[in-house]
Amino acid sequence: MFDKILIANRGEIAVRIIRTCKEMGIRTVAIHSDIDAEALHVKLADEAHCVGPAEAAQSYLNMKTILNVAEASGAQAIHPGYGFLAENPDFAEMCEQRGIAFIGPPSRCMYKAKPKHKARQLMSLINIPVAPGSGEAIEDSTEKGWKQALEVATTIGFPVVVKPTGTGGGIGMVVAKDGDQLKNAIEYAEKRGKRAFGISAFYIEKFLPGIRHVEFQVLADRKGNVIHLGDRDCSIQRRFQKLVEETPCPVMTPFLRMKMAVAAMEIARALQYVNAMTVEFLYSPETQEFYFNEINSRLQVEHCITELVTRVDIVKQQIKIAAGEQLGYTQDDIRFGTHAIECRINAEDPLHDFRPSSGTISRLRFPHGLGVRIDEGVYEGYEVPFYYDSLLVKLAAWGKTRDEAIGRMRRAINEMVVEGIQTTLPFHRTVMDDEQFQKGQYTTAFVEEQEILGKLKHRSQHK
């Protein structure tokens, strides 16, 4: 087992990893940019090192500097969390070359699944259904690339969604309803993909309306043991960015759940995968069909609700697997039966197009009590910077039933207080109060179809 781990991340996920390391008796090394010197993860780690100025490219994405800090501090392993370097096969390979354990999949696994169009090709080989779309990546938006894109879109029919091949988490994805929108979507996807991951290539898929976004959490060790920890429904989204997640999906049948779980584990075996992985599917309740969406070769933001219902510490399992240990569970050991919901509390103003909100948190009160979990990266008096992801806190609630979980989440949202900046708390309050959400009858178009932002504005005007 490792004696010391460097966490190549910041915010709530760095705090969450540090907490598990402390429980395991492992010393932790935090990294931070110059403006993050007073961040919570820095305060909780056993030691901390500045890796550069505020811009992520010069600090949290500076692979050579981070590796040098790991070696100088005596860290035997690096946990990348999610975002930043978590799905960068080049970084995983650099760790391997320096003899530092990467707490995630080996680089060879990542190279099979990244860029994302390669994963689509693999699914076709192992008979996992994929949505109609590009067989190959389209390299750029030059005249040749534009003609390729238009040919694919015309063949499969509009609307289509343009997806950068190198990104994850919905970054850069755009829907196009006709040729004019397609050109703009391509330019945007190309620009975002290059800026976020240095890859300008993209691919095109048929846009599927009326679908649910359902994913399965998988764990695999070096001995070939593979298990799943159930599904998560991540359909409450805005512009392909997840806002609310729950487990299990409230509209899936046991048979379909089994089919999707088997498919997820087949994908892990086809990749010869090691460590934690999430397989995302697009599911049509109307047709009872599902399609592969993408592979997330890392820890997911929403992993904590899976931990609540299975009582499996996924980060602990990641660390043990990276250290060469076998999984501590078989599939028969995993028990389901409760329900959990997560709300992402971001430093954004939902009344003004989710505009980022930076500044000092002048007052902070977290909810507590039975069935509530807080994963936070902030504290009262903390200065929220505008350079990074806006996620402040993950608020999770669980119950024996979905109704009980919703009731606890509503109570927790009403108890929570954040002053000094704008947050998405009012948005989540409106979602939890929505009758359609309470029935579990929603799709990825829920926010627009239920006019959640309009309801939120109406509530704010009549306080």
N, C-alpha and C positions, 0 to 999 in steps of 0.2 A: 504494500500500500504506500501511497505517496506521503511524504512528510510536509511538503510545501507545494501549494498551487498558486499560480498567478491567474487572476481573473482579467481577461482582456476585454473589459466592458465597463459600463458605468450604470448609475441609476438603480432602479428597483431590482433588475435582474442580477446585478453584481452583489447587491445586498442579500438577495435570496441565496445565491451560491455560497457566499461567505458564511451564512448561518448554518447551512448543511455541513460545510467544512469544519466549523467549530464543533458541531455535534460529533463529528468523526475524529476529532483530535488532530486535524490537519491545519497547519499554519497557512495564512493567506497573504498574498501580495496584491495590492491594488495598484492600478495605474490611473493617472488622471491628467487632464490638460491643465494649463495654468489657471483657468477660471473655475476649475472643479476642485480646487485644493480643499474647500470646506464641504465637499459633498459627503453624504451619509456613508457611502461605501468606503470612502477614504478614512472616515472616523472609525469604522468597525473593523477594518483589516488590521492584521498584525504589523504590516509595514506598507508604505505607499511611495510611489515614485512618479514624478512628473515626466511625461513623455512628449511634451511640446505645447504649442499655443492652442487657442480655442478651436480653430478649424480642425475638423475630424481627420482630414487627409494628412495633417501634420502631427497628429497625436494618436487617436484611437485606431487609425488605419495605417499607421507607420509600422509596418511589419518588422523591419530590421531593428528598429529601436526597441520594440516590445520584446523581441527575442533576446536582444542584448540585456535588457533588464531581467528577463527570466534567468538567463545564465548567471548574471552578476549576483542575483539574489539567492541563487541556489534552488530555484523552483524546478521541480522535476516534471511538472505538467502545466498546461495552460487550458483553462476553460474559457471558451469564447462567448458563452451566453447565446444571444441571438442578435441578428443585425451585424453591423461592422464586419468582422472577419469570420463569422460563424460558418458561412457556406462558401468560403474561398478555398478551393482546392490547392491553390499555390501556397497559401499560408500553412495549411495542414502538411503539405509536402516539405516546406521549410522547417517545420517543427520536427518532422521525422528525420530530416538530414542532420539536424543538430542533436538528436537523441533526446528530445523533449516530447513527452506524451501529449498528444492533442486529444482533449476530452470531447470526442465526437467521432465521426466515421474516418477511416483511413482515406488518404487522398485518392486512392484508386476507386473507392466507392463514389466519391464526389464527382470524379471525372466521368463516370458512367452516367450520372444524372444531371450534370451541368455541362454546357448550357441546357436550358429547359427543353428545347426541342429534341435533344438526344433522349430524354426520358420518354417523350411521346413515341419515338421510334422503338424504344425497348418495349413499351406497352403493346405495340402492335405485334412484336415478335412472340410475346408470351400470352397473347389473346386476352388482354385487358382492354375493355372498350374505351375508345377516345372519341372526343367530339370531332366532327369533320373539320379538316383544316390543312395547313401546310405540312407536307412531308419533310421538307428541309427548311432550314433557317434562310431568311432573306437578309442578305448582308448589309444593305444600306438603302437609302431612299433615292439613289440615282435613277436615271430613266429606266435602266434595266431592272432595278429593284422594284420600282413603281409598277412596271408592266407585270412582273411576277405576282406582286400583291394583288393587283386588279384582276388578274386571271384567276387566282385562287378565290377571291371574294365573289367573282361572277359565277364561278363553278358551284360553290357551296351555297351562294345566295346571301344577300344582306338581310338583317344586320350581322356584322362580324365584330369580333374583338381582336385588337392588335395587342400582342404581348411581347415585351422585350425578353430575349432569351436568357439574359444574365441576371435578371432581378428576381426578387421574391416578395411575398407579402402584398401582392397587388400593385406594386410600384410600377408606374408607367403604363398601366393597362388602360385602353380607351376603346369605347364602342363606336363603330361607324355604321350609319344607316344607309349611306350612299357613297358614290365615288368621291365627291367633294370632301365629305367628312373623313373618308379613308385617307386622303392625302394629308390632312391635318393630323389625324391620329398617328400615322406613320412617323411624321416629323417629331411629334411629341414623344412617342415611345422610343424612338432612336435617341433623342436628346437625353431623356431620363435614364435610359439604360446605360448610355455612355458615362453620364455624370455619376450615377450610383455605383456602377460595377465595371466601368471601362469597356463595356461591350455594346456596340451600336446595333447589332443584328436583332431581328424580331421575327415572329411568326404570326400566323393568322388562324383563328378558330371561328367556327360558327357560334354566334351569340345565342345562348339558350335561355329563353324567358321562362319565368315561373319555376325556377329551380331552387333547391336548397344546397347550401355549401356544407358538406359533411366530411369530416376527417377522422382518421383512425391513428391512435398512438401505438407505435410499435417499439419493442425493445429487442435487441439481438446481441448475443455475445460471440466471442471468438471460436467457440466450440460448435457453432451452428444452431444453437438454441434460439428460437424466435417465439415471442408471445405478443399479444396485443392487450391494450388496457382500455378497450372500448372506444366509442365514438364521441365526437363533439360536433355540435351544430353551430356553425359560425356565420349564419345567414344574415344576421343584423349587421349590415354594412352601409357605408357611404363611400361612393367612388372606389369600390373594391377594398376599402380599409375596414377591418373588423372593429366593431364597437361593443358588441355583447356576444358572449358565447355560453352555451349550456351543454351539459351532458346528463343523460343521453339525449339524442335527437327525439323530440316528442312525437314524430309522425312515422317513424320507421317500424316495420314489422320485424319480428324476431328472425324470420327466414332471410329477409333482405339484409339485416344486420350481420347475420352469419356469412352471407355471400360476400359482402364488402370486407369483412374482417379477413376472410380467407384470401381475397384478392390482395389486400394490403400485405399480408404475410408472404404471399407468393412473390410480390415485388421485392420485399426484403431479401428473400432467398435468391432471386434472380440477380440482385446486385451484390450478393455475398456480403450483405450489410453487417456492420458492427456498430453498436451503440444505439442512441435514441433517434427515431425517425418518425415523421408524420406523413401519411399519404392522404392527399386531399382529393375528394370526389365531388362531382356535380350530380345531384340527385333530383330526378323529376317525380314528384309525388303523383302526378297525373298518369304517367306511363309506367311508373315503378321501375324505370331504367336508371342506371348510373354510368357516369363516364369519369375516367381518370382526369384529374386537373393538374396536379403537380406533386413533386416530392419536396419535403422540407427536411434536409439532412442536418437537423439541429434540434435543440430544445425550442418548443413553441412558447409564445407569450402566454397562451391559455392553458399551459400544462397543469396549473395549480388546481383547476376544477377536476381534472382526472385524478390528481392525488387525493382530493377530498372524497371521491366516491370509491376509489380502489384501496386507499390507505397505503399506496406505494410511493416512496420518495424517489421521484424520477431522477433528480440530480444525484442522489446517493448512488443509484444504480448506474448512472453514467460514469461516475468516478470509479466505481468498482470494476466495471467492464473495461475502462481504459487502463486500469491497473492489471488486467489479465484475469480477473475473477469471472466465474460463471454467474449467470443470472441467479438471483436468490429466490426465484419463483418459477413454477411451471404454470401452464395455462389453467390448470384445475385449481390452482391456489387463488386465482383472481376472482373476487366476488363483487358483483354489482348489486344494485337494489335501491340506492339512494339517488338523489338528484342534486346537481350543483349548477350555479349560474355565476358568470363573471362579468363585471362591468369595468371597462377601461376608463379610469378617471384621468383625462388629459388636460393639460394647460392650454385650453382652447375655448373660444367663445362661440357656442352653438347658435347664438342669436345673430351673429355676424359672420356667417359662412365658415364657421369653425376656425376663425382667425387665431393664430398662435398668440398666447398671452404670457409674457415674461414679467418678472418683478419679484418683490419680496413677499413671502407668505407671512402675513402679519398675525394670522390666527389659524390654528389647525386643531381639529378635534376628530379623532377616529372613532367609529362605532365599535362596540364590543358585544359580548354576549354569545350565547349558544348559537352555533351554526354560522359564524362569521369569521372570515379570514382576511387579513390585510397583508399585502405585499407592497411595501412602500420604498421609495427612494428619496424621500424629502422629510423635512421637519420644520417646526415653527421657527421662523426667522431665516429660513433658507432662501437664497436668491436663485430663482429659476432662470437659467440662461435661455437664450433663443437659438442657440447654435445646434441643438440636438433634438432628438425625438421628444415629443411633448408628453409622453406617458409619465405620470406622477405616481399613481397608485393603482394597483389592481384590487378591486373590491369583490370578494367572492362570498357566496352564501350557499349553504346546502341544507337539505331537509329529507325526510323520509319519502316525501312526495314532491312533485313539481310545484304544486300550490304552496306547500310549506316553504320551499326554497324561494319562491317569488315573494311570499309574505315577509320572510326574513330580509331579503334584499331591499324591499321597500322600506322596511324599518331602518336598515343600515344606512340607506341613502339619506333618509330624513334626519338621522342622527349626525351624519358627517358634516363638518363645517370646514370650509377653506376660504379664507379671506385674504385680500391683497392682490389676487389675480383672478381671472375668469377660469372656470373649469366646465367640464361636460356633465357635472352632477345634475343640472336641470334637465338635460336631454335624457339621461337615464331614468330620472323620475317619471318623465312623460312616457317612456317606453314601458316601464313596469306597470303603469296605470292603464295602458292601452288594452282594450278588450280583445282585440285580435291577437296580440302577443300572449295574453293570459290564456287564450284558447290553444296556443301553440300553432296557429294557422298563419304562417308567414313565409315569405320567400326572400331572396336577396333584394327584391324591390320594395321591401316593407317600409323603409323610411320614406320613400317617395309616395307609395300607394296609400299609406295611412296618414300622409301629410303630417308627420311627426313634428317637423320644424314649424309648420303653421300652428299646430296645437300648442307648441312650446311658446311661441310668440304671443298667442292669445292668453295663455296662463300668466305670462310675465306682465302683460298689460292690465290684468285684473287682479293683481295681488292686493 
